Amino acid sequence: MKIYNYNGKKNICGARIHEARCKNRLTQSDLAAQLQVRGIIIERDSISRIEIGTRFVADYELMVLADILKVSVDWLLGRE
């Protein structure tokens, strides 16, 4: 599967995920644990890669991230 880059990054939501995670006072490990409880197997280093834009984020991951972080998918995508 080919992963495309957008402005040199593999996602556009990483900075917003970082912002919301910090606002909710969650560590990367906390966020990974909450994702795992909801069925998304992900490790702390993958959260780090998402936040810096070097890991692709699937649509189903984005929906669960928005729920955990108490924001909308549109906000994570920079549309709000």
N, C-alpha and C positions, 0 to 999 in steps of 0.2 A: 504494500500500500504506500502510495506516495503522500507524504505530508508536505503541504505547501507552507510557505512563509508569507507573512504579511508584514511589510516594513521591517524585515529581518527577524521577526518573532513567529513562534508557532501558535500563539494565542493572543487575543486582545484583552483578556480578562485578568491576567496575572496581577497587575498593579492594583486593581480593584479588590481582588481576593485578598491580597496582602493588607490593604487598607481596612477591609471589613473584619478580617481575622484579628488584627491589632485592636480595633475598636471593641470587639467582643472579648478581648483579653484571652485569646486562645493561642497556644503555641502551635507550631507546625505539627508536632506530635499529637496534640489534642485534636486538631482538625483531622488528621489522618485516622485517629482512633474513631472519631464520630462517623467518618465516611465508611470505615470498615464495619461498624455496627449496622449501617444501612445497606450493606452488601457490596460496597465498592472497595475492592482490595487495592490499597494504595499505601505506600510507605512515606515517612517523613521527607525523605530526599525527593520524592516525586512532587510533594507540595512545594518544596523549595524551587524545583525546576519549573513548575507552573508559574510561580510568582515572578521568576526572572524571565519567563517567556520562552524557555527552551523545551517545554513539553506541551504537546497537543492536549486539549481538553475536549473530551467527548460531550455530546449534548446531554446525555443522561447524567454525567458527572456534574455538569453545570447546573442542572436542575436541583440536584441534591446539595451542592455547595451553596446555592442561593437559599435553600431552606435552612441549612445549618447556620449560615451567617446572617439570617434574618434580613435579607435584601431580595430584590427582584432580579430575575435573569437579565432583564433590560438594563438595570443599573450595573450589573457585572459587565455587560457588554458596552457600557458607556453611552447608552441611549437615553438615560435620564439624568 
